[in-house]
């Protein structure tokens, strides 16, 4: 099955043409299925028992089953062996901390700590720690980076240790750019040699849910939680239940003035309405030609918002040109072209693939897309700009009905507190960024300015962005409007927005509802800033337009954005660049960068001045408030798998509860459980940093679980934040205190939830936190993919209501006592019996689906989660738990 790649005698490949002779249906299979097929056979060829005649035959049978499952959509189970991992620091540092904890355990048991090492290449990009603390001036970037290094000194010393002590790990230091743009421009290979030297498709897992952005390059990758990433890092395959592959046929071309952001937001609505959770979207059709690679990256980035695993674009001539333009070598680009053509993974723009191998085929007309925004709380809630004022007012009205005190008549209601050009979704795209610069230039020429209550910021995805903005003479007009560069990283989009202007804080304190506009990909409640009432996603030029207006309570396409010095109204149409000018400006600005590449692993003087601690084992600092070995890394396991008797509901979560609600990444309030813990350690509030940066300290994160100030527990409907009601007394206490009380009384706890539980970021602490609070099971109407996997990864059982059932239809109010029978004997996707007993002895009974989808997942959850499994495997003399 191995062949030499024609024209490259030194390169061996799994020959999909030869495999197709054995599995003829592979000829009409989707490209992603061909990639999976290659992976299955290559794993068999390099396995220790690959000399067995039956090994390749078994792999061929697995491929045949996978291909046959495609049109029917009936899933089959197989193992995927990724070729790489990519991490960002919020989720990546805990992964490396788990590695360090395992090394400490191995060394203490007399083993070789250095043997605990990655089994595949790992890249980590430090991009989530920069905060837009200072903004609106040319010193903002340096001041914010100085602050970043001061607050994160201990975390960065740990990374410097890992950089030297962990083979196969590369780190992009702070100030380089956002992980996904770094991935596009520098890290992704598209085709590469695996650990055994076989040339293969680049398949990647990332600890950021927006990893599918790399699908724009024809790289198959998606987001996973940190626990699953740790498992893959140590050489475990990812247990995959095959996804239905839907062909999305793109037709037409975007109309003048339509941005790729508009397309991505429209697709988020289009696909969410059709339901694509548990699928892969593969783009086909002539419309692909109308999209640049950067446009495709904007679209693919939002795959998590669509709900699908990946949003795959094929390799074509545009991808080859992009690889050349971003500094990949000519020989490498030739290899990519030769390999993908030979394996029939290349899109030549002429041969339409057969659509018979897809589970379904849908069409999407690019010409039908209109200017769009999304908000005020979810990325899929797309709006036309004229609908924004009403959406904000309705949101405020709903909030006022839930809690008294919201003054919807405040004179500054709807003021824009934050206007941020941020996030890899859009800042990786020259057309979007040049358009923003041209709108800013035209506004400056008309004498417009941004109202002083608006906090403006520009956080480019890489240094390449500021290079071409400077080449187009557009950095200066952006800065004139307050859009100075505040950092190269994920700032506002992850909640690192920094403080609001004092006047806005006063308005909020007085009851005003304020808004944020940003070119990001997520706007969940409490994510952008806890004081913001609603956030709207949009393209960078529209961020500039709204910043000029200073309010969301206008129709930005019709009403004036401001008045020039002569008193004449200035409208959006007066500032928007003609299509010809935009196209010419983009071409001119990026042309001189073609072929250039930076050394993104070098870092600046601040990074290189950090002294790396020596040794194979990390010397954990005593009394650290940032880093300590996790109690989850233990061969002793969870000890909690099995039936649940007389459990109480710790929290009753509503529909669309996100991982931001469960485990916030942003500001730590001094009066929160985590804040009080840090104050007791002697950490001043000014140095709390964020929950995201504290993920190496489980004491902080467990106290921060369900602590998002916008989270609403249905057990305490009148009180937002991390509160719950104790079943024994009816007292309202923090979730953390309730969990302690239940544990002391020996009472198991569960989470009761609605639809789309765990949607949003691939945040493993949204599972680790509940695990450390003692949660045994989560009973939800439906789960988002990554969060379901994370729950299993820490040993929590996900149970899903059967079709037609949900907590409300069953009349559950969350104060009942719950018993789950049948977990001990459960198989993948089997059913268990659940009962709920109310305060007067009334009993409701029903069945639920065990959302443990594969046999590998079942083994994992029975043994207490991935980290327990790894600890058993790697620690000498540890005894593996029985199945």
N, C-alpha and C positions, 0 to 999 in steps of 0.2 A: 504493500500500500504506500510505501515511501518511494518518492521519485526525485530526480534532480530537476530543479527549476530550469526550464529552457533558457539558454543565454547566461545562466549563472551556475556553472558546474559545481561550485562549492556549497550550494544551498540545497538541502533536502527539504521536501515538503510532503505533507499528507496529500496525496493526489485525489482530489474530489472527483475528477473524471473517472479514475479507476473505481472509486467507491460507488459512483453512479451506475457502473455496470452491474454491481451487486444489488444496488437499491435504485431501480430505474425511476421511481417517483421523486428521487432527489432532484431530477432535472427540472421539475416545476415547483420546487420548494422555494419559499422566500429566502432572501439572502441571509437573514439572521439564522434561519434553520440550517443553512449550509455552514455557517460559522459554528453553530452548536455541533453539527455532525463532525466537522474537522476536529473539534475539541475532544469529543468522545473517543474517536479513533486514535488521536495522538496520545491521549492518556493511556490507552491500552498498549500502544507501541513502546511507551517509555516506562511502563509499570515494571516492578521487579519480576513479575511472572510473565512478561511479554513473550518469552520464548514458547509458552504454551500454545499449541496450535489453536486451541479454542478461544484464546483471549481476544484476537481480532475478530473471530467469528461472533463472539458475544457482543463486541462493540458494534459490529455490523447489524446484528439483530436489534440492538438498542437504537441505532440510527433509523432502521426501518420502522420501528415502533413510533419514534419521534416524528418522522415524516408523515406517517399514516394518521397521527393524531392531529396534524395541522388543519386540514379542511373541516374536520368534525369539531375541533375545539376541545376534544376530550383529552385531559392532561395525562402525561406519563411522567414518571420520576426518573431523573438522571443526575449525575454529578457533573458540575462545571469546575474546571481548573483555570482560574484567571491567570493571566501572564503578569499582571502588575497590580499594585495597590496605590491609590493616591489619597492622602489625608490632608485635612486642614487642622490648624492647631487646637481649636476648641475641642474637636472630637479626636484628633490625632494624639495629643499629649496623653490622654487617658489610655490609649492603645499602647503607647510606649511605656507608660507607667505600669501597665499590667505586665509587659515584658520584663521590666526592671524588678517587679515584685516576684515574678516567677524565677528570675535569676537569683534573687536573694534566698528564696525557698530552696532551690536546687543546691546552692552553695552551702546553706545551713545543714542540708541533708548529706553533704559530702560529695555532691556531684560536680560536674563541670559546668559552671555558670555560662561560659562563653558558648556552649553548645546550644543555649537558648537563643536562637537567632532566626531572622526571617528566612522563609524558604523561597521567596520570590522578591523582586525589586520593589522598594517602597519609596515613594516621594511624599514629603510633607511640606506644605506651603504655609508659612506663618502669615496669616492674613486677617484673622478674626479678632485680634487684640487691639488694633488701632481704633481710637475713638475720636469722633468729630467734636472734641472738647472745645477747641478754638476754631473759629471759622471767620470768613469775611475779611481776611487780611493776608498779606503775602508772607507773614511769619507763621501762619497756622500749621503748615506742614511740619516744619522743624519743631515747633512747640509740642505738637501732638505726638511726634515720634520720640521726643525727649521724655514726655510723660509716659508713653508706652513702655520704653525701656526701663524707666524707674519703677513702674508698678509691676512689671513682669520679669524683673531681674532673676528671681529664683526659677521661674519657668524656663527662661532662656538659658540659664546655666544647665538645667536638666537637658535641654535640647542639644546644647554644645557637647555634653557628655555622650548623649545618644549618637550624635553625628560621628564621634570618634570611636565609640565602643560597639556599635551595631553595624555589622557588615550588610551591604545592600541597601542602606538607608541614605537618601539624599535629602537635604533640607534647603528650601528656598527661604532665606532669612526675611525678617520684616522689611517692608518698603519695596518689595519686588512687584507685588500685584495680587489680584484676587485669584484664588486657587484655580478656578475654571478657565480664566483667561491665560494663566500660566500653563495650564494643561494644553490648551489649544496651541499656543504660540511656541511652547518649548518642550513639554514633557511627553506628549503623545507621539507614538512611533507609527501608528496605523498598521504596519507590518514589522515584526521583530523576531529575533531568535529566542526560543524559550530556554529553560535551564538545561535541556539536553542538546541544544544546538539546532533544533528543527525550526525552520522558518514558519511563522504562524501569524494568524490575525491577532492584532492587539486587542485583548479582552481585559477590561479593567473594572475593578470595584473601587468605589470611593466612599469615604465616610461623610460625605455631604450629599444630601438628597438630589442636588442639582448636577450631579456627575453626568447625567445624560446629555449635558451640553456638548460633550465630546462626540456624541452620535453624529454631529454635523460633519465630522471628518471621516465618517465611515468606520469609526471605532465603536464596537459594542461594549457598553459599560453602563452601570447604574449604581445607585446609592445603596449602601447597607449601613447598619448600625456598627458602632465600634466593637461590640462583642463579636459579631459575625466577621468583622475585618480581622480581629485578633486570631480567630480560628483559621481564616484563609492565610494569614501571614505565616502561621506555623505549619502550613502544608496540608491543611484539610481542604477537601473540595467543598464547594457550595452545593448543598442539596437543593436541586431545582425541580419544581413541578412545572412542566412545560406550559408556556403561556399561549393562548390563542394569538395568532399574528394577523393583524388587520391591515390590509393595504389601504392607505389613504392617498387616493389619486388626486394630485394637485393639477388644476387646470388654470388657464389664463395667466394674467400677470397683475401685480398690484397697480392701482391707479396712481397718477401723480399725487404726491403729498402723503401717500399712505406709507407708514413706517412698518418695519418688521415687528415692532412692539404691538402695533394694532393687530397684526396677523396672529401673534402669539396669544394675545388676550382673547381674540375671537375664537381661536382654536380651544382655549381653556374652557370657554363656555360651551362650544360645540361638542367637545368630547366628553365633558362632565355630564352633559345632558343625556348622552348616549350610553354612558357607563362603560369605562374602559379600565377600571381597576382589575388587575390580574391579566393584562394583555400587553402586547408589544405593538406599537404603531410603526409600520414601515412605509416611508414615503415613496411613491412612484408617480410617474406621469410627466408630461411636458412642462408643467408648472415649476418643477425643480430648477429648470434652466433659468427661470426668471429670478432666482434667489441666489445671492452671493453666499459663500461659505459663512460669512459673518451673519447674514440674515438667517441662515439655517441654524446657526448656533443660538441665536436669540429665541428661535422657535423650539429647538430641542431642549434648551435649558429648562423650559417650563413643563417638561414631562411629568414631574411630580404633581403639578397643579392640574394637569389633565387626569392624573390618577394612574397612568400606565407605568410599566416597568422601564421602558425605553422608547425613544422617538427617533428611529434610525433613518439616516440619509445614506445613500450609497456613495462609494468612492467614484469620482468622475474627474474630468479634466479640471474643473474648478478647484477640487481638492488638491490636485497635483500642483496647480499654480499657487495655491495658498501655502503649501509646504515649502515651495521654493521661495516665496516672498517672505516667509518667516525664518529663513536661514537654514532649513534642512539641506543637507548636501545633495548635489546632483546625483550621486550614486545611490543614495538612499531613496530619492524620489523615483529613480528608475526601477529600483527593487519593488517599491510599492506598486508602481504601474504594472510591472511584469507579473508580480504575484497575483494581484487582484484580477487581472485579465485572464491569467491561466486558470484561476479557480472560479471563474464566472461570478465574481463579486463586483466587477466594474460595470458602471452604467455608461454606455457609449452614447446615450442620447438618441439613439436610433432604434434599438431593439427593445420593444416593450416586453417586460417579463410576463410569463404566463401568470394569470391570476387565479388559476385553479387550485394552487397549493395553499392559498390563504383561507383563514377561517371566515373572513368577510371582506368585502370591498366597499369602501365609501368614497364619495367625491367631495372635493372642497374647492370652490372657485375663488382664487385669489383676487379676481377683479371685483368680487362682491364685498370685500372687506371695507369697512368705513373706519374713520378715526375713532379710537376707543380709549376708555380708561376702565379701571375695575376698582370697586370698593363699595362701602367703606371698610369692609372687614374680611373679604375673601377674594382671592385672585380670579376665581371663576365668575364672579358677579360683575360681568361686563356691562358697561353703560356707554351710551352716546354722551358727549359732553353736555348737551342740553339737559340731561337727566341728573346731573351731579347735584345741583341745589336741592332738589326734592329728595334724593336719596339720603343726603346728609340730614335734612330736617326730619325725615321719617325715622332714621336711626336714633336721632336724639329724642324723639317722641317716645320710641320704644324703651329707651333707657330710662326716661323720666317716669314711665309707667312702672318700671321695675323697682326704682329707688327714688325716694323723695329728694328734692333739693336741686334737681337739674333745672337751671334757669334758661329756658329756650328763648327768652326775650332780651338777653344780655346784648348790649350794643355792639360788642365785638364777637358775637356768635358767628362761627364759620370762618374766622380768620385763619390764614395759613401760618402755622407756627414753624413748620419745617418744609423746605423745598430742597430736595437732595437729588443730584445726579450721581447715582450710586448703583452698585451691583453689577456683577459679571453679565447678567442678562443683556444689558444694553451698552455698557461701556466697552465691551469687546468689539463693537460695531462702528467702524469709521463713519458710515453714512449717518447714523444716529447722532454721533458726537459732533460731526461737522455741521449737521443741521442745527443742533443746539447753539453752536458757536455763531452761526450765521444769524439766527434769530436774536441772539444777544447783541451782535454787531449792529444789526438794524435798529434794535431798541435804543442802543446808546446813541446812534446817529440821530434818532428822533428826540433825544433828550429825556428818555424815560429812566426811571430808577425803581428799585425794589423797595417797598415800604419797610421801615426800620424794625418792624416786629417779626419779619420773616427771617428765620435762620437758614441761610443758603450755604450749600457746600457742594464740592466736586470731588469725588473719590474715584479716580480712573482705575480701570482694571489692570493696567500695566503702564510702565514708563513709555511704551510705544505710543500710547494715546496722547500724552502730552507732547511727544515729539511731533506727531503730525498736526496737532492743534497749533503748536508753535509755528510749524512750517506754513500753516494757512493763516497766520496772524490772528488767531481767534482766542488765544489764551487771555489776551489783554481785555477785550470786551467782556468776556465771561467774568473776569476778575472785577471789572468796573461795576458789574451787577451783584458782586458779592460771591460769585462762584469761584473762589480761589481753591486751589488744591488743598485738601485737608488730610489726605493720606492715600496710600495705594493699598487698599484692602476693603474688606466688607464692613462698612461703617453703619450707616443708617439702616440698611436692609436687615441687619442682624440685631438691631436695637442699640448699637453703639453711637447714638445720636448726640450724646453730650447734653449739657444743660440748655434749656430754652432761654430766650431773652427774658430779662426780669419783668418787663411789662406783660408778656404773655403769661408768665407764672402768676402774676397778680390777677389777670383776667380769668384764668382757670380756677384760682382760689375763690373768685367771686361767682363761679358757676358757669362761665362761658364754655362752650364747646368749640375746640379748635381742631384744625385738620393738618395733615401732612400730605404732601405730594412728592412722589419719588419715582425714579426709573428702576425700581426694584422688581422682585418677583413674588414678594409675600407682604401681606398687610394685615395679618391676624391681630386680633385684639391684644393690646398690651405689648406687641412686639416692637413697634417703631419707637414708641416712648409712652410711659405709663400715663402721662397727662394728656395724651392726644385722644380725641373722641372718635376720629375716623381717619383712615389713610387711603389714598388713591394711587394706583399704579398707572404709569403712563410713560411715553417716550421722553427722552431727554429734552427735545425742543419744547414739548408741552410743559415740562417742569419749569422751564424758563418763562413760558407764557403765564402760567398760574402764579409764579413768584411775582411777576410784574403786577398782576391783578391784586394779589394779597388776600384773596378770599375764594372760597369754593362756592359761594352763593351767587354766582353769575353764570350765564351761558358764555363760556370763554370763546366760542366760535362766532358769536353775534354781538355781545356787549363789548364796550371799549375795555382794553386792558389798562388804560391810563390816558393822560392828556399830555401833549407836548408843551413846551414853554409858551407857545402862543395860545394855548387853550384848546387846540384842536384834538378831538378824540383819536386815539390810535387803536386799531383793531388788529386781531391776529393776522388777518389777510394782508395787512400793511407790512408785517414783519416776516412773513413766511417766504423763504427763498424760492424762486422759480426752479423747476425741476432741472433745467439745463445748467443753471449756476451751481446747484447742489452737486450734480453729477461731475461737473468739471472740477469743482473744489475738492471733492473726494479723490478723484484721479490724480490731481496735481499734488495733494498733500501727502498721499501714501506712496507715490512713485519713488521718491528718493529713499524710502526705507526698505525697498524691495531687496531681499537677500540678506538683510542685516539681522544679526542675532546677538543677544546680550549674554554675559556670563551671570545667569540669575542665581547661581549658588554661592557667589562670593560674599555678598553682604557689605554693609558700610563699616565705618570705623567703630561705631558703637557695638555692632555685632562682633566684630573681630577682636574687640578689647575684652570680651567676656572669657574668663579663664574656665576651660572645661575640666571638671573633676576627673581624675584618672581612674582606671580600673575597669574590670569587666562587670563588677557589681556597683550599682549606684549607692553612694553614701548618703542615705536619707537624712536630711537635716533634722536635728532634734527640735521639737516644738514648732515645726513648720505649719504655717496656715495655708499653704498652697499644695504641697505634695506629701503623700504618705501612702504606704501600701494599702491596697483596697482589701477589705474583708471578703470580697467576692472571689478573690484569687486564692482559693483554698481547695485542697484535695478532699476536704471533709464534706463538701457538697452542701446542698440547701437543707435537706432533711424535711422538706415540706411537700414533696410530691405525693399525691394520692387523694382519696376522697376528702371532702370538706364537710364538716358537721357543725351546725349551729353558728355559722359565720355571720358577722355583722358587716354592713356596708360602710366602708371608710369614707368614700365619696360617691355621689350619684351624679355622673357627668352628663351634660346635655349633648344633643347632636353637634357634630363638627367640633368636638373638643380636640384641640391641637396639642402637639408635643410642646409648643410654647406655653400653653396653659398648664401642662403637667410639669414641665421642667423649664422655667424661663432661663433665657441666656443673658438678659440685660442687668439693669441696676439692682443692687441689693439694698433694700431699705433698712435704715438703722433700727426701726421698731419691728422688724420681722424676726422670725426665729433664727435665721441665718445671721442677720445683723447683730442680734444680741450675743450670739455665739462668738462672732468676731470681736465685738467690743469686749467681751470677757477675756479674750486672748490678748487684749491690749492693742488691737488694730484700730486706728482711728477711722472714722467713717469716710474721710477723704481718700483713704487707701483701700477701701473695700474691693475695688475693681468690680468685675461683673461675675455673675453666676457662671458664664461661659469660661472665664479665665480661672475660676476656682474648681473646675471639674476634677482636678487631681486630689481634692479634699472631700471625702465622702461625708464628713460631718456637716459641711456647708450644704452640699447638694441634697442630702436627705432632708435637711430642714427646709430646703427650698422647693421640695416636691409639692406640687399643686399650689405654689405660693404666688403665681402670677396675679397681679392686682385686678385683672379683668376676669379671672376664672370665677365661674358661678357653680357652686355645689348645690344641687337641687334639695339637699337636706337643710341648707341654710339660705333660702332664696332671697332673704333681705340683706344679706351681707356678702359682698364680693371679696375675693381673695382666698387665702389658704385656710378657710374655716370649715368646720363640720360640727355635727351634733352627736354627742355621746348617747348611745342607745340606753345605757343604764340609768342616766340621770336626766337626759334631755338638755344637758348643758351645752352651750356653744363654746368650742375650744378650737385651737389650731389643729390642723390635720396631724402635725407632728406629735402634739401632746395626746391626741386621741389614739394614735397608733401605739404610743408608749403605754397608755392606760389599758388598751386591749391586750397588748403583749403581756403586761404584768398580771392580767386576769386570766391568761391562757385562752383568750378568745380569738379565733382566726378571723381575718378580715378579707373582704373582696372589694372590687370596684364594679359598680353598676353603671352602664353607659349606653348611649344612643348610637346613631349612625356615624360612620366615618371616624370612629374613635382613633386618635393618634395620627390624624392627618398632619402634614407639614414636614418639618425637618427630620432627618434621620438621626434623632437625638437619643443615644442609648441610655442617657440618664433618665429619660422619661419611662424607662423600664427598670433601670437599676434602682432609682429612687423608690418606687413602689415596692420593689423586692426587699429593700432594707427597711421599709415600713411594715413589712410582714404580709404583704398582699399575696394571697395564694392563687387567685384566679381573677380574670376580668371577664364579666358577662356583658357583651356589647351587641348591638344590632348589626354592626359591621365594623371591620377593622381596615385601616390603611395598611398597605403591604409591609413597609419597613418596620412599623411599630409592632405588628403581629410577630414578625421574625425576632425583634428585639425582646419581646416578652418571653418567647421560647428560649432565647439565648441566655436569659437569667433564671429560667426555671419557673416562670409563671405560666399557668395554663390559660390560653385564650378560648373562651366559649362564646359561640355566636348563636343568637336567637334564630330559629328556623323562619323561613319565609312566612310572612303574615303575623309573626309574633314580634313584639318589642315590649319594653317595660310598661309603656302606657296602655297598650292593648290588654296586657295581663293585669293591669290595675296595681302595679307595684309602686310603692311610694318611698322605698329605701329604708324604712324603719323595721322591716321584717327580719326574721332570723332565717338564713339560707343554708340549705344542705344540698350538696352535689354528690350523687352516687354514680359509680361506674368509671371514675377516672383511673382507678387501679388497673382495670381491664381494658382501657380504651385503646383503640387502634387509630391510625390516621383517618381523619374525617368520619369517625364513628359518632354515635350519639350517647349522651349521658342523661340521667334523670335529675331534675332539679325541683326542689320544693321551697316554698317560702311560707313561714308561719308568722301571722301578725300578732299584735299585742293581746288579742282576745282569743287566740287559739285557732283562728281560721287558717286553713291551709290551701295554697294554690300549688298545682303540680304541672310540669311541662317538661319537654325534652329540649336539649340544646346540642348544636354541632360542635364537636371538638376541632378547633381550627389548628390542629397539628397536622400539617399537610403531607409529610413524608415520614418514612420509617427512620431516617437519620434525625429528623427533628424530634421524633418520639424518644429515641435513645438519649438525645441531648437533654430534653426536659426531665426525663426520669432520673438522670444523674446530676441534676441541679444546675444545668446550664453549661455553656461552652467553656467558661473560665474554670469551672470545677473539672471538666473533662481534661482540659489542657494541663491543669495542675497535677492531676493523677498521672497523665502520660509522661510528664517531664520531671516529676519529683521521684527520686530513687526510693524504692521500697514502699511506694504508695499502693494501696489496694483499690482496684477499680470497683465501683459499686455494681451490684447486680442489676440486670435489666428488669 
